[in-house]
Amino acid sequence: MCGISGLLKLDYSKADPSQLGTMIATLRHRGPDAGGVQVSGPVGLAHARLSIIDLQSGAQPMSTANSQLWITFNGEIFNYIELREELVGKGYQFATRSDTEVILHAYQEYGEDCVNHFNGQRAFAIWDATEQTLFLSRDRAGVRPLFYTQTSDSFLFASEIKALFACREVRREIDPRGMDQIFTFWVTIPPKTVFKNIFQVPPGHSLTIKSNRIRAQQYWSASYVRNGEAHDRSEQEAAMELLHLLQDATRIRLRSDVPVGAYLSGGIDSTLTTALVGKVAGSRLRSFSIAFEDRQFDESSYQQEASSFLGTQHSTVSCSNADIAEVFPEVIRHTEQPVLRTAPVPMFLLSRLVRESGFKVVLTGEGADEILGGYDIFKEAKIRRFWARSLESKWRPLLLKRMYPYLQEFRRQPTANLMHFFRVTPEDLASSFFSHLPRWELTARLKLLFSPDFRGQIGDYDAVGDLEENLPDDFSSWPHFTQGEYLETKYFLPGYLLSSQGDRMAMAHSVEGRYPFLDYRVLEFGAKLPVDLKMKVLNEKYLLKRACQGIVPASILGRTKQPYRAPDSRCFFNAAAPAYVHELLSPCAIKKNGIFEAPAVSALVNKFRAGKARSVKDDMALVGVLSTQLLAAEFINQ
Amino acid sequence: MQTIDIEREIRSFLIDNFLFGRTEEWRDHVSLLGNVIDSTGAIELVTFLQDRFAITVEDTEVVPENFDTLENVVAYVERKLPSKV
């Protein structure tokens, strides 16, 4: 895993190596092992290397022998061994053992279609000197980031936005509509980011820059099951197929010239991943996890149980409320977008533990909830639809009480309030976003905190309407359950989990995460899987649990699902809270940035100080304001 | 305590706690449950009523007839108060 950056002079003057050096210097945390800058006419490519495969000869930027093609590459091509054999069979000669060189020759052989041959997690840029073409591409699921912008005379790209901001010509401005999206969906909708004129290559997309024109194309999207679509496998056959896919996805993700560890959260997904790693690796595996001082978030007992069952050498980092407050500014420097939860922080501490333990690579269970029916939001939508079929029923809405058993404040709510909040109207039933409307409507209430001026800049922009225009043409022919999964997989997964909580937190300490559930073969399997095999009645991840029998301890298979969460705003309100909290939430600092209304923020802060803030909404509001203020302090007000 | 005072105090609480103090966002006669009070907010209102007016609110009393509008909440509190002062 690495950091990449580069630029193309649109007037075709010579690229400036010092500018590239400045850009890549901001990404050293992604690649501390080596670095390189290469200028080829109007193009400059830069690379910060985290050496994982071919430690001796995989330096970048790399070129073909004739210097026709140059590449800077972040990530892994897990099937590079098979692709290499294929290309050798076609007459290509290799000077290294790296997957980087495989990309170069695959591009020579297949052109831009090469991306369809890769099974990996990667972002790269290739400069074709003959064609004078710059080609950028990002992996299917959006594991690795790739941002770009354009100035009056240059096209610039990088793994992280801070590398783009290293160029003086790039303006630093918050995008009100990007903020509107964050404070609705928790994420921005690609290619938008929270900064004006800074874009991201959407997952599964490539960009071609030639003759000053940018052409974007989607090279991959999963084909989703449709209503009434027949499937010819038995449950047992489907479970076996899933297990075999996961075994192979894990096998190729162990290709590394450095030791590989695993995250072990105490849930089904990471326990299975760790078990599969152990079966392939054969040696005693190192596993890592987070423990919380606050017991309502802590899953240590399950982690220990899984570790004992699998025989791993286990290490744990303990996370206190004070830890979260202390490192939050550093975390936001890496997320490069506001967050509404502090959950990225413990992931930041975990990657530090991994790195200090001498590991660069970890496998995790990320992605299973999205593609195999694991999230409570799917359960919530199912209950609401069930209730809507008989709105007069007295007992159907009582099922609402079965949701979110880990949220104490939720469970204390009178049923009447839950019924009103989760009420289903005919308009809701007809909405493409039925599953997510309660969450988005709750989050959108945070926009009450925006200042009148900032609201004016947002204008009549309709984020939900904007998203609706991006839906696939045949979306309405999909099962409702699948529609909800699509929204999670397409937007929330890459926009938050794989970025703010994934890549950015791991790479902050030069650690590479690998995700067997995000192998495109598993993604395609999940997209076509009948929904009744994902959630049977209200039993989430039904097929996965069946596939795990005998591999994952029965106690973990049978436990109540507890999503990963971390203590939120309470971390920032105690006697030992860092000074920045008070400073950034002061009316003066709020007014200075102009994004939020100072009296509204003061009312919120006073509520926390008085110990009267208890709701999820207040927690999200406080974390959202504080992270936005940190973002502005880090990137705008310099 | 006069009805108008009870109403003012409850409205002020609702605006401060659920609308971040933005008075201009308040709409008279709208349904509170679902519109103003969020999924985990009813307990906040109940706690406030119990603390401020020294009444006991039973879970079974948190129903639309008592909590769906500001007017309903005020009427409910008045019924629960031992006597008007």
Chai-1 contact restraints between the chains, C-beta under 6 A:
chainA,res_idxA,chainB,res_idxB,connection_type,confidence,min_distance_angstrom,max_distance_angstrom,comment,restraint_id
A,E409,B,T40,contact,1.0,0.0,6.0,A-B,restraint_1
A,F410,B,T40,contact,1.0,0.0,6.0,A-B,restraint_2
A,R412,B,I43,contact,1.0,0.0,6.0,A-B,restraint_3
A,Q413,B,A42,contact,1.0,0.0,6.0,A-B,restraint_4
A,P414,B,A42,contact,1.0,0.0,6.0,A-B,restraint_5
A,P414,B,D59,contact,1.0,0.0,6.0,A-B,restraint_6
A,P414,B,V62,contact,1.0,0.0,6.0,A-B,restraint_7
A,A416,B,V62,contact,1.0,0.0,6.0,A-B,restraint_8
A,A416,B,V63,contact,1.0,0.0,6.0,A-B,restraint_9
A,A416,B,P64,contact,1.0,0.0,6.0,A-B,restraint_10
A,N417,B,L33,contact,1.0,0.0,6.0,A-B,restraint_11
A,N417,B,A42,contact,1.0,0.0,6.0,A-B,restraint_12
A,H420,B,L33,contact,1.0,0.0,6.0,A-B,restraint_13
A,H420,B,G34,contact,1.0,0.0,6.0,A-B,restraint_14
A,F421,B,G34,contact,1.0,0.0,6.0,A-B,restraint_15
A,F421,B,S39,contact,1.0,0.0,6.0,A-B,restraint_16
A,R423,B,G34,contact,1.0,0.0,6.0,A-B,restraint_17
A,L442,B,D38,contact,1.0,0.0,6.0,A-B,restraint_18
A,L448,B,L19,contact,1.0,0.0,6.0,A-B,restraint_19
A,L448,B,F20,contact,1.0,0.0,6.0,A-B,restraint_20
A,L448,B,R22,contact,1.0,0.0,6.0,A-B,restraint_21
A,L449,B,F20,contact,1.0,0.0,6.0,A-B,restraint_22
A,P599,B,G21,contact,1.0,0.0,6.0,A-B,restraint_23
A,A600,B,F20,contact,1.0,0.0,6.0,A-B,restraint_24
A,A600,B,G21,contact,1.0,0.0,6.0,A-B,restraint_25
A,A600,B,R22,contact,1.0,0.0,6.0,A-B,restraint_26
A,A603,B,D16,contact,1.0,0.0,6.0,A-B,restraint_27
A,A603,B,F20,contact,1.0,0.0,6.0,A-B,restraint_28
A,A603,B,G21,contact,1.0,0.0,6.0,A-B,restraint_29
A,L604,B,F20,contact,1.0,0.0,6.0,A-B,restraint_30
A,S615,B,T40,contact,1.0,0.0,6.0,A-B,restraint_31
A,S615,B,G41,contact,1.0,0.0,6.0,A-B,restraint_32
A,V616,B,T40,contact,1.0,0.0,6.0,A-B,restraint_33
A,K617,B,D38,contact,1.0,0.0,6.0,A-B,restraint_34
